[in-house]
């Protein structure tokens, strides 16, 4: 499977582009704040990929701000948890916090939820609801690839911040312990920002999880 990770936007959100080498279909996860759409488009063009889904791990502007532009470019539906709709409704306020112009908004086409599965070629992308960073935070587990796209729930040596609207410290720890640390230790974790890690490494070394 094709998998490229692009740090995009002002806060360098890790956008994941997954592509199936046979069907040439793609899933784009967290397209950033909209500033680097051309970089995403270049990857899609280089691999000859057609986007079938835009998946949002949570509705903070650095992850979802580019969704409207990418949807306009590709026609692909946007998937997001309904519990983050209120956060998305305040996109203008989020833009003010970062002193940036408010990005375009789009309707959410598919209310993603725990237990949903997206298919890309022969691979299943399992949706995990991991509230805590926001109430609608989601992760994607891809068993065939031994990968977890963790959004801002779990980081290398850290966890997502919980001091923004919708955050809850106890909740994020519960989500990590019950939904993520139960995955195989060799699972590669693609974090929302910064370096990737593994479940095994975070179980052994993450000071927030001891």
C-alpha positions in Angstrom: 0.0 0.0 0.0 1.1 3.5 -0.8 1.5 5.6 2.4 2.9 9.1 2.4 3.0 11.4 5.5 3.1 15.2 4.9 3.6 17.7 7.7 1.2 20.4 6.5 0.0 23.9 7.6 1.1 26.4 10.2 1.1 23.8 13.0 2.7 21.0 10.8 -0.2 18.5 11.2 0.8 15.1 9.8 -1.5 14.4 6.8 -1.6 10.7 5.8 -2.3 9.8 2.2 -3.1 6.1 1.8 -3.3 4.7 -1.7 -4.2 1.2 -3.1 -1.8 0.2 -5.8 -4.4 -1.8 -7.7 -7.5 0.4 -7.7 -5.6 3.7 -7.4 -8.1 4.8 -4.8 -7.0 6.8 -1.8 -8.0 7.9 1.7 -6.6 11.2 2.9 -6.5 11.7 6.7 -6.3 15.2 8.2 -5.6 17.4 5.2 -4.3 20.2 7.5 -5.4 23.9 7.6 -5.6 24.3 3.8 -2.3 26.1 3.3 -0.6 23.1 1.7 -3.3 21.7 -0.6 -0.9 21.7 -3.6 1.5 19.4 -1.8 -1.3 16.9 -1.2 -2.4 17.3 -4.8 1.1 16.6 -6.0 1.2 13.3 -4.1 -2.1 12.3 -5.5 -1.1 13.2 -9.0 2.3 11.5 -8.7 0.7 8.2 -7.7 -2.3 8.5 -10.0 -4.7 8.4 -7.1 -8.4 9.2 -6.8 -9.6 10.2 -3.3 -12.5 8.1 -2.1 -12.7 9.5 1.4 -11.4 12.4 3.5 -11.1 11.3 7.1 -10.9 13.8 10.0 -9.5 12.6 13.3 -10.9 15.7 15.1 -12.2 19.2 14.3 -9.3 21.4 15.3 -8.4 23.8 12.5 -4.9 22.4 11.9 -6.5 19.0 11.0 -9.8 20.0 9.3 -9.2 23.4 7.9 -8.2 22.1 4.5 -11.2 19.6 4.2 -13.4 22.0 2.2 -10.7 22.7 -0.4 -9.8 19.1 -0.8 -13.5 18.1 -1.1 -13.9 20.8 -3.8 -10.9 19.4 -5.6 -11.7 15.7 -5.4 -15.5 15.4 -4.7 -14.7 12.9 -1.9 -17.0 12.8 1.1 -15.8 14.0 4.5 -15.9 11.7 7.5 -15.9 13.1 11.1 -17.4 12.2 14.4 -20.7 14.0 15.2 -19.5 14.9 18.7 -17.0 17.4 17.1 -19.6 19.3 15.2 -19.6 22.1 17.8 -15.9 22.4 17.6 -16.1 22.6 13.8 -18.9 25.2 14.1 -16.4 27.5 15.8 -13.7 27.3 13.1 -13.6 31.1 12.9 -12.8 31.3 16.6 -10.0 28.8 16.1 -8.6 30.9 13.3 -8.5 33.9 15.5 -6.5 32.0 18.1 -3.8 31.4 15.4 -4.1 34.8 13.8 -5.0 33.3 10.5 -7.9 33.9 8.1 -10.8 31.5 8.6 -10.8 28.7 6.1 -13.7 27.6 4.0 -16.1 25.2 5.7 -18.0 22.2 4.2 -20.8 19.9 5.3 -19.8 16.6 7.0 -21.0 13.9 4.7 -20.5 10.9 6.9 -20.8 10.9 10.7 -18.0 8.5 11.5 -18.3 6.4 14.7 -16.8 3.6 16.7 -17.0 0.3 14.8 -17.2 1.7 11.3 -14.8 0.3 8.7 -13.4 2.0 5.6 -12.1 -0.2 2.9 -9.1 0.6 0.7 -8.3 -2.3 -1.6 -7.9 -5.4 0.6 -7.2 -3.4 3.7 -9.7 -2.5 6.4 -9.5 0.8 8.3 -11.2 0.4 11.6 -12.6 3.5 13.3 -11.9 3.9 17.0 -13.6 6.6 19.0 -11.0 8.0 21.5 -12.5 11.0 23.2 -10.4 13.2 25.5 -8.5 15.6 23.2 -11.9 16.5 21.8 -15.2 14.7 22.4 -15.2 13.4 18.8 -11.6 12.4 18.5 -11.1 9.3 16.3 -8.2 7.0 15.4 -7.8 4.6 12.5 -6.3 1.1 12.9 -5.2 -0.7 9.8 -4.3 -4.3 10.9 -3.0 -5.4 7.5 -0.5 -2.5 7.6 0.2 -2.8 11.4 -0.5 1.0 11.6 -2.5 3.3 13.8 -3.3 6.9 12.7 -3.7 8.4 16.2 -4.6 12.1 15.5 -3.8 14.1 18.6 -4.7 11.4 21.0 -1.3 9.7 21.5 2.2 11.1 20.8 5.7 9.9 21.1 6.4 10.3 24.8 3.2 12.3 25.3 -0.5 12.5 24.9 -2.9 15.1 23.4 -3.6 18.3 25.3 -6.9 18.5 27.1 -7.1 22.2 28.0 -9.0 23.2 24.9 -12.8 23.2 24.7 -14.1 19.6 24.8 -10.9 18.2 26.4 -10.9 15.8 29.3 -7.8 14.5 31.0 -9.2 11.4 32.6 -11.1 10.6 29.4 -8.1 10.7 27.1 -6.1 8.4 29.4 -9.1 5.9 29.5 -9.3 6.1 25.7 -5.6 5.3 25.3 -5.5 2.5 27.8 -8.7 0.8 26.6 -8.5 1.4 22.9 -4.9 1.9 21.9 -2.6 0.1 24.3 -4.5 -3.1 23.7 -3.3 -3.1 20.1 -0.3 -5.2 19.1 2.9 -3.8 20.4 4.5 -3.7 16.9 1.8 -1.3 15.7 3.3 1.8 14.2 1.6 4.9 15.5 1.4 7.9 13.1 0.8 10.8 15.5 -1.0 14.0 14.6 2.3 16.0 14.9 5.9 15.0 15.2 7.6 11.6 15.0 5.9 8.3 14.7 6.3 5.7 17.4 5.0 2.2 18.3 2.4 1.0 20.8 5.1 -1.1 22.5 7.4 1.9 22.9 4.7 4.1 24.4 3.7 1.3 26.8 7.3 1.1 28.0 8.4 4.7 27.9 5.6 7.2 27.8 5.6 9.0 31.2 2.0 10.0 30.9 0.9 6.4 30.8 2.7 4.9 33.8 
